[in-house]
């Protein structure tokens, strides 16, 4: 475990025990995720792009996630697994966290497989965080000051689809809705801490 995880641990049971608040917020996240998936699929279909695994493999990328809502939703997914699978995932997550710390201390690049990746597939695909749902396609975001920030597609997308006509993929609405949900989530449970965790760090707290 890392220092980033310490403020989160005492809050888990407190949040889950308040079902009258917790369940509606999780439902809102599911609705946002559905919108993301629909827009992603619409855009990917335009390009004829299908993510079917590649050498680059975003499951090796160290993504940080910044909302308690995503963190708790991932734990909700873990609870659907058998106890043996949960323990296996936690062991893999703890190993990834330890290796990451060692590589960081040595000043070496970190490229470790996500603990949820099993034989090339995510075993909690329906519960994956936002960036896992949106990664891979070229996109834009309207910043608070009004400027536009653009992002490229992944290496596999660029290799296969760079000659296709660009289709606007605006992430702004999703980021705005996620920020609103996180605000309501924190207010509902009296949370002042911020979260910055990888999937491995989230899973290590099972």
C-alpha positions in Angstrom: 0.0 0.0 0.0 1.1 3.6 -0.5 0.6 6.8 1.3 -1.9 7.8 -1.4 -4.2 5.1 0.0 -4.1 6.0 3.7 -6.9 8.6 3.9 -9.3 6.4 2.0 -9.4 3.2 4.1 -11.4 4.4 7.1 -14.2 5.7 4.9 -15.1 2.5 3.0 -17.4 0.9 5.6 -18.9 4.3 6.6 -20.0 4.9 3.0 -21.3 1.4 2.3 -23.3 1.3 5.5 -25.4 4.3 4.4 -27.3 2.6 1.6 -30.0 5.3 1.3 -27.3 7.6 0.1 -24.8 5.2 -1.5 -27.1 3.3 -3.8 -28.6 6.4 -5.6 -25.1 7.8 -6.2 -23.9 4.5 -7.6 -26.9 4.5 -9.9 -26.0 8.0 -11.2 -22.5 6.7 -12.0 -24.0 3.8 -13.9 -26.0 6.2 -16.0 -22.9 8.4 -16.7 -20.9 5.2 -17.6 -23.6 4.2 -20.1 -23.4 7.5 -21.8 -19.7 7.2 -22.1 -19.9 3.7 -23.6 -22.5 4.8 -26.1 -20.5 7.7 -27.3 -17.3 5.7 -27.4 -18.9 3.0 -29.4 -20.5 5.5 -31.8 -17.1 7.1 -32.4 -15.2 3.9 -32.6 -17.7 2.5 -35.2 -17.2 5.6 -37.3 -13.5 4.8 -37.6 -14.1 1.0 -37.8 -11.9 0.7 -34.7 -12.1 -2.3 -32.4 -9.8 -2.6 -29.4 -8.8 -6.2 -29.5 -5.5 -6.1 -27.7 -2.1 -4.9 -28.9 1.5 -4.7 -27.9 1.0 -1.2 -26.4 -1.9 -2.5 -24.3 -3.4 0.3 -22.1 -3.7 -2.3 -19.2 0.0 -1.8 -18.7 -0.4 2.0 -18.4 -0.4 3.6 -14.9 -3.6 5.6 -15.0 -4.6 7.5 -11.9 -8.3 7.8 -11.0 -9.6 10.8 -8.9 -13.2 10.0 -7.7 -14.5 8.2 -4.7 -17.5 7.2 -6.8 -15.3 5.2 -9.2 -13.3 3.7 -6.3 -16.5 2.4 -4.5 -18.0 1.2 -7.8 -15.0 -0.9 -8.5 -15.3 -2.4 -5.1 -18.9 -3.1 -5.8 -17.8 -5.1 -8.8 -15.3 -7.0 -6.8 -18.1 -8.1 -4.5 -19.7 -10.0 -7.4 -16.7 -12.3 -7.6 -16.2 -15.5 -5.6 -14.0 -15.2 -2.5 -11.1 -17.1 -4.0 -11.0 -14.8 -7.0 -11.1 -11.7 -4.7 -8.1 -13.0 -2.7 -6.2 -13.7 -5.9 -6.9 -10.2 -7.2 -5.9 -8.6 -3.9 -2.6 -10.5 -4.0 -1.9 -9.4 -7.5 -2.8 -5.8 -6.6 -0.5 -5.8 -3.6 2.3 -7.2 -5.8 1.8 -4.5 -8.4 1.8 -1.8 -5.7 5.1 -3.2 -4.2 6.8 -3.4 -7.6 5.6 0.1 -8.5 7.1 1.5 -5.4 10.4 -0.3 -6.0 10.5 1.0 -9.6 9.7 4.5 -8.6 12.4 4.5 -6.0 14.9 3.3 -8.5 13.8 5.9 -11.0 12.7 3.3 -13.5 9.7 3.3 -15.8 6.6 1.5 -14.5 4.9 -0.9 -17.0 3.0 -3.5 -15.0 -0.2 -5.3 -16.0 -3.4 -4.3 -14.3 -4.4 -6.9 -11.7 -7.9 -7.2 -13.3 -6.4 -8.3 -16.6 -6.8 -12.1 -17.0 -5.6 -13.7 -20.2 -6.0 -10.4 -22.0 -9.5 -9.6 -20.7 -10.7 -7.4 -17.9 -12.6 -9.6 -15.4 -14.5 -6.5 -14.1 -15.1 -4.8 -17.5 -18.5 -3.5 -16.6 -17.1 -1.8 -13.5 -14.0 -0.3 -15.0 -13.2 3.4 -14.3 -13.8 6.3 -16.6 -10.4 6.6 -18.3 -10.5 2.8 -19.1 -13.8 3.5 -21.0 -12.6 6.5 -22.9 -9.0 5.8 -23.7 -7.8 5.1 -27.2 -9.7 7.6 -29.4 -8.7 11.1 -30.4 -10.8 13.6 -28.4 -11.2 17.1 -27.1 -12.1 18.8 -23.8 -13.4 22.3 -23.3 -11.4 23.8 -20.4 -13.0 26.0 -17.7 -11.5 29.1 -19.3 -13.1 28.3 -22.6 -10.0 26.9 -24.4 -10.0 23.5 -26.1 -7.6 20.8 -25.2 -7.2 17.9 -27.7 -5.8 14.5 -27.1 -4.5 11.9 -29.6 -5.7 8.3 -30.1 -3.6 5.4 -28.8 -0.8 4.0 -30.9 -2.9 1.1 -32.2 -5.6 3.6 -33.3 -3.1 5.8 -35.0 -1.6 2.9 -36.9 -4.9 1.6 -38.1 -7.2 4.7 -38.4 -5.1 7.8 -38.9 -6.3 8.1 -42.5 -10.0 8.2 -41.5 -12.0 11.4 -41.4 -11.9 12.9 -37.9 -15.1 12.7 -35.8 -15.5 15.0 -32.9 -15.3 13.1 -29.6 -16.0 15.7 -26.8 -15.3 14.4 -23.3 -16.4 17.7 -21.6 -19.9 16.5 -20.6 -18.6 13.3 -19.1 -15.9 15.2 -17.0 -18.5 17.7 -15.9 -21.0 15.1 -14.9 -18.3 13.1 -13.0 -17.2 16.3 -11.2 -20.8 17.0 -10.2 -21.3 13.5 -8.9 -18.1 13.5 -6.9 -19.1 16.8 -5.4 -22.5 15.4 -4.3 -20.7 12.2 -3.1 -18.4 14.1 -0.9 -21.1 16.3 0.5 -23.3 13.2 1.2 -20.6 11.5 3.3 -18.7 14.5 4.7 -15.6 13.8 2.8 -12.9 16.5 2.4 -10.0 14.3 1.2 -9.0 13.9 -2.4 -8.3 10.6 -4.1 -5.5 9.8 -6.5 -5.3 6.0 -7.0 -4.5 3.4 -9.6 -6.7 0.4 -10.0 -4.1 -1.7 -8.2 -4.1 0.7 -5.2 -7.9 0.5 -5.1 -7.9 -3.3 -5.2 -5.2 -3.5 -2.6 -7.7 -2.2 0.0 -10.1 -5.1 -0.3 
